[in-house]
Amino acid sequence: MGKINLKELTKKQNPMTEGHRMCPGCGAPTAVRQALMAIDDPVVVVGATGCLEVSTTVYPYSAWRVPFMHVAFENAGAGISGIETAYRVLKKRGKTEKNIKFIAFGGDGGTYDIGLQSLSGALERGHDFTYICYNNQGYMNTGAQRSSATPINANATTSPAGAYMSGKLQRAKNLTEIVAAHNIPYVAQTTLHDPVDLISKVKRAVETPGPAFVNVLVPCPLFWKIKPCDQVKVCKLAADTRFWPVYEVIEGKYVLSYKPLKNLPIEDFLSVQGRYSHLFRKGSERMDLIAQAQADIDTEWRKLLQKTENYTC
Amino acid sequence: MLNNKSKIMTSGNLAFAEAMRQINPDVVAAYPITPSTEIPVKFAEFVADGKVDSEYIAVESEHSAITACVGASVAGGRVMTASSANGVALMHEIFPIASAFRAPIVFGLVNRSLGAPVNIHCDHSDSMPERDSGWIQIYCEDAQEVYDSVLLAVRLAEHKDVLTPVFVCQDGFITSHCYEPVEFLSDEAVRNFVGERTPQLPLLDVDNPVSYGSFTMSEYYFEIKRNQMEGMNNVLRVYGEISKELAVQTGREYQPIDSYRAEDADYLIIIMSSAAGVVKDVVDEMRENGIKAGCLRIRFFRPFPRDELVKIAAGKRGIAVLDRSASIGGTAPLASEVKSALYDLTDHVPVQEYIFGLGGRDFYPADAEKVFRTMIHSDYSSNVRYIGLLDKDDKNGQN
């Protein structure tokens, strides 16, 4: 894999134009830009229904400088399967000579929930594509409903923090591990804490023959209730509190890509987001729930370290 | 051109699969469901044996099958698939997307009743809910017609004035699994007839990027739908040209409505698919007894050949419409179309609606004869009547 030169990359034309309708501070367009920067070959993009799709394709305009297809919510995996297969046949039959890469973008709703089957099928069949989940941990396009990616205790509109319940009661699904269990050649999890990390992961994903999956934690300022300018800061906290471990699974081998220098407490990540403000309300603080969240993180981190150590020792 | 053809005993499913082999499409994505399973199974065999160089995608659901077909078609490939019943219902969300993308997919729809209760036999309750999905619907009477229709469907779907996906429907088990003689063209003749697909605005043309499936609000949505309607309006004209071209080689030409001894008939039964065979036999018998009976088999349900129907139906003494599906709480699909078309006639033609054959209930010559006799006795009801219900005391069925 070639070295990444950020300065050179910034000279590349962004495959997504300015003037798209994503919100200020949204992590999705940052993730898309960084991901597509990593690819030198022509790309074809499929988008699942979601904020990214509706905000970049408002007819008669399109923010995509590359071919783009959106079919529906639950089927980005199947859609990219069809395109990639047609490409292989047309190439075999001499109807195209290009080297084209295939990328699917889905939010966590379209990936963890309604699109999981379609994704699983595409991974199992071994199509040569990269699926990038821009994971803002809920249904933002419809107004901040909870998904199976929403963390425990988060205040979402279908798991509201009320007088009786304190936000979502269940833990988030670990999709990265579910995808890794498909034994595909490349799986990664990252966030927007460091552009070189996402770019190099997508580069490796695209250069790996067969299916690859990258799960990118991206803030939604409206749901997370953070300032748009705090996008990178909150992503760094997600990594430094080990709330969102940054790692890769390369041909089954677990590699920790980022080890926080000092393990910050989970409060540091939770307290800067309005979606957890009910945990910190004066007089009714829920230190018990915060402690439980910390214990969960410690357990998950230990499990992850065991997997990486199994390969490194 | 006899050396150009071969005749063998085969079934509707296998005739469909044989046409697929000869067409050698770019991509087939399918999921097994009775009674259409044989089509993808046979095709997977062709791929495994190297008899085609297509790619077969063994997807994990019907929803993914049709989605992969849409992707492959929009990419620029020639794409085919097959399904039935609940599989078709699971695909429902994607059908109007395929037609709005102007993706010329050819689809073998092997008609089977929709659950519940679960039943594997034929009726049209799976395809009829798709009549508003923007797809062309062709219903075949026998395996020969299935074979010929697949060839026609490829050309029709891909025609620049049409660009609309096509359902080639056949009756589950009755047509799909029964063996009968079918005449096949040579591989070369088929390949010459279907030619190569020239895709419009393919996704894989990376030098000219396009976006499919955009977010389109009130300002433009209506125009895009209107444009689709125009494509559908061109179907029968284009079909007429293509079917004449194929008829030169096969000697068989199928009209949008198969009119059997109908021109001079007093009484007509209007029906679809395999059950027309029974009606045609009864028509012959009644003609021998001096009764001017006739049969119209509706082959194109979308677009509905309204003008052709009105021309033939005008001046008849009575018409019975036999639907193999119901619209519970409303008029059944075929009767609804027929009555709507006949509304413009100055001289009223009485129409009796019937529902028959749900869940594969048998339809006998005696049933068709009774329908004709009822018309001859000027016995009409504004209620739908039922053919072959076990409950003989059913008041609605008898009045």
Interface residues (C-beta under 8 A of the other chain):
Chain A: P42 V43 V44 V46 E53 V54 S55 T57 V58 Y59 P60 S62 W64 R65 V66 P67 F68 M69 H70 V71 A72 E74 N75 G77 A78 G79 I80 S81 G82 I83 T85 A86 Y87 R88 V89 L90 K92 R93 K95 T96 K98 I100 Q117 S118 S120 G121 E124 R125
Chain B: D26 V27 A29 D53 S54 E55 I57 A58 V59 E60 S61 H63 S64 A65 T67 A68 C69 V70 G71 A72 S73 V74 A75 G76 G77 V79 E93 I94 I97 L203 L204 D205 V206 P209 V210 S211 Y212 G213 S214 F215 T216 M217 E219 Y220
